[in-house]
Amino acid sequence: MTARNPVGVGVIGAGNISDQYLTNLTRFPDVHVLVVGDLDTARAESQARKYGVQEWGTAADVLAHPDAEIVVNLTVPAVHAEVSSAILAAGKHVWSEKPIAVDRADARALLDQAAAAGLRIGVAPDTILGPGLQTALRAVARGDIGTPLSAQTVMQYAGPDLWHPAPEFLFAKGAGPLFDMGPYYLTALVCLFGSVTRVAALGSTARAVRTVRSGERAGTDFEVAVPTHVSALAQFEGGGVGQSVFSFDSPLTRTGFVEITGTEGTLVLPDPNAFAGQVRITRVQQRGRDPEWETVTPVGIEAGRGLGVLDMARAIRGGGPHIATGDLGYHVLDTMTSIDEAVASGETVRVASAAPGTPLVPEDWDPFGVTA
């Protein structure tokens, strides 16, 4: 079924992650992908043709499209702020891949620019709209584990230089394991615990030079500009605490590890870089016994990247708020920047910003339904 009045969408950036976005955005009836743009127009054309998008070209072609109301910014982190500002200047709403920018000043300027123009900013990750985290949010709100007290998260593996054909940007300012993968884990924790108020952290860089391991450029060396292992502690506004590991230095892969401990049990979440998965609870056992698990009944329909764009499109048509807001993205950036500063200084750093509350997605929210 086709929506009567779908929201027109343009995409800037036709790299690896565009496949995930275009796969879903071209299936949601309430949005219509009109144009794909990239510095490499041949790559833009290839992606457009692959997903049945009728137009392609440069970023300027996307910004000039008269029917594109939302532009999805899938460029590298270093230019997120520049491209998003151009999108706003063109009178269009922005959905940006994470992070919103690589520093606080640029991110704040974007939020101010959007507010002055009456436009919206949405920021990944939109995994917070998926059944995994939505089920966990409901479990915590019901008191299934009592009062949340603490969190542990782990994201560690040997690094994206193993598989990415052009991994340099993932080891540049605004990336590394903290800024690349931290948004998934920290956004989940902020949604569950509220705003981060202060952080402490230590970090290290295992190798100053890495080598591209896959693709046509395999064997190419490049410099590493950021810590590749970060261990962080966070305190939340309600008094809860979290400890997180973000690492591109580990031969042992452990990703998607998120545990929330409360007064009455421990909640285990699925990978926050995914949209679905089991949410389980274990309670106090007798010593020496294996944990006994309760599986929380899941809520929601699994979809994938692009849910945040869809949510924002529906909010534009309906006049309400969207969920993965620029303000949430700013607070997560502020938290990550504070962690980075704590690594550099060896001191505890206070986080000045506050996150908005995270509304629950309605239980009957259907990404593949028609509402417009």
DONU-877599 format. One line per 8 residues: their letters; for each residue x, y negated, z of C-alpha. Coordinates in Angstrom, 2 decimals, padded with zeros to 5 digits, always signed. Each point is the difference from the previous one (the first is absolute). Example, Ala and Ser with C-alpha at 12.3 -4.5 7.8 and 13.67 -1.06 7.14 Angstrom:
2
AS> +012.30/+004.50/+007.80 | +001.37/-003.44/-000.66
! end
This chain:
372
MTARNPVG> +000.00/+000.00/+000.00 | +001.27/-003.50/-000.86 | -000.37/-002.97/+002.32 | -002.11/-002.87/-001.30 | +002.49/-002.64/+001.08 | +003.41/+001.58/+000.67 | +002.87/-002.18/+001.20 | +002.64/-000.52/-002.67
VGVIGAGN> +003.51/+001.08/+001.02 | +003.42/-000.69/-001.46 | +003.22/+001.78/+000.98 | +003.49/-001.52/+000.05 | +002.71/+002.63/+000.28 | -000.07/+003.26/-001.97 | +002.58/+001.95/+002.00 | -000.25/+003.28/+001.86
ISDQYLTN> -002.75/-000.98/+002.43 | -002.27/-001.33/-002.75 | -000.94/+003.59/-000.88 | -001.64/+000.48/+003.39 | -001.87/-003.30/-000.19 | -001.15/+000.39/-003.60 | -001.12/+003.58/+000.56 | -002.49/-001.19/+002.60
LTRFPDVH> -000.90/-003.49/-001.15 | -001.10/+001.35/-003.37 | -002.34/+002.42/+001.81 | -001.72/-002.44/+002.40 | -003.19/-001.30/-001.66 | +000.00/-003.30/+001.93 | +003.26/-001.17/-001.60 | +001.12/-000.25/-003.62
VLVVGDLD> +003.72/-000.05/-000.82 | +000.38/-002.44/-002.88 | +003.71/-000.54/-000.53 | +003.44/+001.28/+001.07 | +003.07/-002.26/-000.04 | +003.71/+000.61/+000.56 | +003.38/-001.54/-000.80 | +000.39/+003.05/-002.25
TARAESQA> -003.02/-000.40/-002.27 | +000.58/+003.43/-001.56 | -000.40/+001.53/+003.44 | -003.15/-002.06/+000.56 | -001.39/+001.26/-003.30 | +000.85/+003.60/+000.87 | -001.80/-000.20/+003.34 | -002.98/-001.82/-001.48
RKYGVQEW> -000.44/+002.59/-002.75 | +000.47/+002.86/+002.47 | -002.90/-001.22/+002.15 | -002.28/-001.36/-002.71 | +000.62/-003.68/+000.81 | -000.70/-002.13/-003.06 | +002.57/-002.80/+000.42 | +003.64/-000.32/+001.05
GTAADVLA> +002.86/-002.45/-000.14 | +001.99/-002.17/+002.37 | -000.88/-001.27/+003.48 | -001.06/-003.26/-001.66 | -002.48/+001.94/-002.15 | -001.55/+001.48/+003.14 | -000.25/-003.39/+001.69 | -001.61/-001.51/-003.09
HPDAEIVV> -002.68/+002.66/-000.34 | -003.31/-001.81/+000.55 | -001.86/+002.99/+001.47 | +002.65/+001.24/+002.45 | -001.24/-001.02/+003.46 | +002.51/+002.07/+002.02 | +003.61/+000.50/-001.02 | +001.87/+002.95/+001.49
NLTVPAVH> +003.64/-000.84/+000.73 | +002.16/+003.13/-000.37 | +003.33/-001.77/-000.50 | +003.10/+000.62/+002.13 | -000.08/-001.45/+003.56 | +002.50/-002.77/-000.72 | -002.47/-001.73/-002.34 | -003.29/+000.87/+001.74
AEVSSAIL> -000.42/-003.54/+001.34 | +000.93/-001.70/-003.28 | -002.37/+002.13/-002.07 | -002.85/-000.20/+002.52 | +000.35/-003.80/+000.11 | -000.28/-000.11/-003.80 | -003.11/+002.18/+000.17 | -001.62/-002.37/+002.49
AAGKHVWS> +001.02/-003.02/-002.10 | -001.83/+001.64/-002.91 | -003.17/+000.03/+002.10 | -000.07/+003.74/+000.63 | -000.17/+002.14/+003.13 | +003.12/+002.02/+000.89 | +000.47/+003.59/+000.99 | +003.71/+000.51/+000.80
EKPIAVDR> +002.00/+003.12/+000.59 | +001.78/-000.12/+003.33 | +001.60/-002.02/+001.41 | -001.86/-003.25/-000.60 | +003.40/-001.77/-000.30 | +003.54/+000.55/+001.22 | -000.04/-002.84/+002.53 | -002.52/-001.73/+002.26
ADARALLD> +000.20/-003.43/-001.67 | -000.95/+001.29/-003.45 | -002.77/+002.17/+001.45 | -001.46/-002.91/+001.99 | +000.15/-002.24/-003.07 | -002.00/+002.60/-001.95 | -002.69/+000.19/+002.67 | -000.24/-003.79/+000.09
QAAAAGLR> -000.16/-000.19/-003.81 | -002.79/+002.59/-000.11 | -001.99/-001.75/+002.73 | +000.28/-003.37/-001.76 | -001.21/+001.55/-003.27 | -002.79/+002.06/+001.57 | +001.59/+003.22/-001.27 | +000.66/+003.35/+001.63
IGVAPDTI> +003.23/+001.86/+000.68 | +000.02/+003.72/+000.66 | +003.15/+001.91/+000.91 | +000.92/+003.68/-000.07 | -000.10/+002.45/+001.54 | -003.62/+000.80/-000.71 | +000.45/+003.42/+001.55 | -001.79/-001.56/+002.99
LGPGLQTA> -003.23/+000.31/-002.01 | +000.44/+003.74/-000.53 | -001.67/+002.80/+001.96 | +003.19/+000.80/+001.94 | +000.42/-003.27/+001.86 | -003.71/-000.81/+000.04 | -000.67/+003.29/+001.78 | +002.78/-000.77/+002.51
LRAVARGD> -001.33/-003.52/+000.62 | -003.44/+001.41/+000.80 | +001.48/+002.62/+002.32 | +001.90/-002.64/+001.97 | -003.02/-002.33/+000.09 | -002.17/+002.84/+001.38 | +002.51/+000.63/+002.76 | +000.90/+003.49/-001.24
IGTPLSAQ> +003.49/-000.32/+001.55 | -000.93/-002.45/+002.74 | +001.99/-003.22/+000.09 | +002.79/-000.08/-002.61 | +003.36/-000.35/+001.74 | +002.83/+000.65/-002.44 | +000.94/+000.98/-003.53 | +002.82/+001.82/-001.74
TVMQYAGP> +000.68/-000.12/-003.73 | +002.79/+001.51/-002.11 | +000.84/-000.57/-003.66 | +003.36/+001.44/-000.93 | +001.54/+001.55/-003.10 | +003.12/-000.34/-002.11 | -001.25/-003.02/-001.94 | -001.62/-001.04/-003.30
DLWHPAPE> +003.34/-000.06/-001.82 | -000.54/+003.77/-000.32 | -003.07/-000.30/-002.21 | -000.66/-003.59/-001.14 | +001.48/-000.83/-003.44 | +000.69/-003.62/+001.07 | +000.24/+000.01/+003.81 | +002.10/-003.15/+000.50
FLFAKGAG> -002.97/-002.15/+001.04 | -000.82/+002.46/+002.79 | +003.36/-000.79/+001.63 | -000.22/-003.78/-000.47 | -001.37/-002.73/+002.26 | -003.67/+000.60/+000.64 | +000.35/+003.76/-000.32 | +002.02/+002.73/+001.70
PLFDMGPY> -001.91/+002.57/+002.05 | -001.43/-002.66/+002.33 | -001.55/-002.27/-002.64 | -000.74/+002.75/-002.54 | -001.62/+002.61/+002.24 | -000.58/-001.96/+003.21 | -003.21/-001.64/-001.28 | -001.82/+003.36/-000.07
YLTALVCL> +000.91/+000.92/+003.56 | -000.14/-003.46/+001.57 | -003.30/-000.88/-001.67 | -001.52/+003.20/+001.39 | +001.30/-000.82/+003.49 | -001.25/-003.60/-000.15 | -003.45/+001.22/-001.08 | -000.06/+002.44/+002.94
FGSVTRVA> +001.64/-002.11/+002.75 | -000.41/-003.62/-001.09 | +002.69/-002.60/-000.56 | +003.68/+000.60/+000.71 | +001.28/-002.50/+002.57 | +003.71/+000.84/+000.25 | +002.56/+002.42/-001.41 | +003.46/+001.37/+000.64
ALGSTARA> +002.06/+001.97/-002.50 | +003.34/+001.46/-001.03 | +001.11/+000.76/-003.53 | +002.87/+001.30/-002.08 | +001.13/+000.41/-003.60 | +001.49/+003.40/-000.76 | +001.48/-000.92/-003.40 | +000.75/-003.42/-001.45
VRTVRSGE> -000.20/+001.40/-003.53 | -002.51/+002.51/-001.35 | -000.34/+001.78/-003.34 | -003.01/+000.39/-002.28 | -000.64/+003.76/-000.08 | -002.72/+000.38/-002.63 | -001.06/-001.31/-003.40 | +002.04/-001.55/-002.79
RAGTDFEV> +002.09/-002.08/+002.44 | +001.07/+002.93/+002.18 | +003.52/-000.55/+001.29 | -000.35/-003.79/+000.24 | +001.24/-001.46/+003.30 | -001.69/-002.91/+001.76 | +000.46/-001.93/+003.24 | -002.25/+000.38/+003.04
AVPTHVSA> -001.08/-003.32/+001.56 | -002.18/+001.18/+002.92 | +000.06/+002.40/+002.95 | -000.87/+003.50/-001.19 | -000.92/+001.28/+003.46 | -002.13/-001.98/+002.47 | -001.26/+001.08/+003.42 | -002.63/-002.42/+001.31
LAQFEGGG> -002.03/-000.54/+003.14 | -003.19/-002.06/-000.08 | -002.34/-001.29/+002.67 | -003.63/-000.70/-000.91 | -002.37/-002.63/+001.32 | -001.91/+002.47/+002.17 | +003.17/+001.29/+001.65 | +000.50/+003.10/-002.14
VGQSVFSF> +003.47/+000.82/-001.27 | +001.32/+001.68/-003.13 | +003.28/+001.46/-001.13 | +000.79/+000.47/-003.68 | +002.81/+001.35/-002.14 | +000.43/-001.18/-003.60 | +002.92/+001.66/-001.77 | +001.48/+000.61/-003.45
DSPLTRTG> +002.94/+001.82/+001.60 | -001.37/+003.36/+001.10 | +000.62/+003.31/-001.79 | -002.95/+001.31/+002.03 | -003.25/-001.33/-001.46 | -002.67/-000.91/+002.52 | -002.67/-002.33/-001.31 | -003.59/-000.75/+000.88
FVEITGTE> +000.59/+000.56/+003.73 | -002.43/-002.13/+002.03 | -001.09/+000.88/+003.55 | -002.21/-002.16/+002.23 | -000.04/+000.97/+003.67 | -002.86/-001.05/+002.25 | -001.05/+000.67/+003.56 | -002.08/+003.02/-001.06
GTLVLPDP> +001.86/+001.47/-002.96 | +002.39/-000.47/-002.93 | -001.31/-000.80/-003.46 | +002.02/+001.16/-003.02 | -000.62/-001.95/-003.20 | +000.65/+001.01/-003.60 | +002.72/-001.72/-002.00 | -000.80/-003.76/-000.05
NAFAGQVR> +001.45/-000.10/-003.52 | -002.93/+002.22/-001.05 | -003.73/-000.56/+000.08 | -001.29/+003.21/+001.54 | +001.02/+002.96/+002.14 | -000.88/+001.61/+003.29 | -000.35/-002.03/+003.18 | +000.59/+002.22/+003.03
ITRVQQRG> -000.09/-000.35/+003.78 | +001.77/+002.03/+002.66 | -000.54/-000.27/+003.74 | +001.94/+001.02/+003.10 | +000.92/+003.70/+000.00 | +001.42/+002.24/+002.62 | +003.76/+000.16/-000.07 | +001.44/+002.47/-002.50
RDPEWETV> -003.12/+000.14/-002.17 | -000.21/-001.11/-003.59 | -002.13/-003.10/-000.65 | -003.67/+000.51/-000.67 | -001.33/-002.21/-002.79 | -003.32/-001.65/-000.73 | -000.58/-001.20/-003.56 | -001.88/-003.30/-000.25
TPVGIEAG> -002.82/+000.05/-002.55 | +001.21/-002.08/-002.95 | -001.87/-003.09/-001.19 | +000.20/-001.37/-003.53 | +000.76/+000.95/-003.59 | +003.59/+000.51/-001.11 | +001.15/-002.22/-002.85 | +003.45/-001.65/-000.10
RGLGVLDM> +001.98/-003.15/-000.72 | -002.27/-002.70/-001.28 | -002.55/+000.34/+002.80 | +001.05/-003.39/+001.32 | -000.57/-001.59/-003.41 | -003.43/+001.61/-000.14 | -000.87/-001.14/+003.52 | +001.03/-003.55/-000.87
ARAIRGGG> -001.99/+000.12/-003.26 | -003.14/+001.10/+001.84 | +000.58/-002.73/+002.61 | +000.28/-002.60/-002.78 | -003.33/+001.09/-001.45 | -001.68/+000.41/+003.38 | +001.49/-003.06/+001.69 | +001.35/+001.84/+003.05
PHIATGDL> +003.55/+000.52/+001.31 | +002.39/+002.58/-001.37 | +002.01/+002.25/+002.33 | +003.67/+000.10/-001.05 | +000.45/-003.76/+000.24 | +002.94/-002.29/-000.55 | -000.08/-000.83/+003.72 | +000.46/+003.68/+000.86
GYHVLDTM> +002.81/+000.24/-002.56 | +001.62/-003.11/+001.50 | -000.05/+001.43/+003.53 | +001.60/+003.23/-001.19 | +002.67/-002.01/-001.87 | +000.54/-002.13/+003.12 | +000.41/+003.17/+002.05 | +002.47/+001.53/-002.46
TSIDEAVA> +001.98/-003.23/-000.23 | +000.11/-000.13/+003.81 | +001.28/+003.60/+000.06 | +002.66/-000.98/-002.56 | +000.98/-002.96/+002.19 | +000.17/+002.25/+003.05 | +002.36/+002.34/-001.88 | +002.25/-002.94/-000.89
SGETVRVA> -000.05/-001.64/+003.44 | -000.28/+002.95/+002.35 | -002.68/-001.93/+001.88 | -003.73/+000.34/+000.51 | -001.96/-002.17/-002.45 | -003.50/-001.35/+000.56 | -002.51/+000.25/-002.85 | -001.81/-003.31/-000.33
SAAPGTPL> -002.86/+000.95/-002.33 | -003.16/+001.94/+000.81 | -001.81/+002.56/-002.12 | -003.69/-000.24/-000.78 | -002.19/+002.87/+001.15 | -000.44/+002.88/-002.44 | -003.66/+000.63/-000.85 | -001.08/+003.57/-000.54
VPEDWDPF> -000.94/+001.05/-003.50 | -003.70/+001.00/-000.01 | -000.42/+003.76/+000.22 | -001.90/+000.08/-003.30 | +002.60/-002.12/-001.85 | +000.41/+001.65/-003.40 | +002.86/-001.26/-002.20 | -001.55/+001.69/-003.02
GVTA> -003.46/-001.49/+000.52 | -001.43/-003.04/-001.73 | -000.74/-003.08/+002.13 | +000.60/-002.91/-002.38
! end
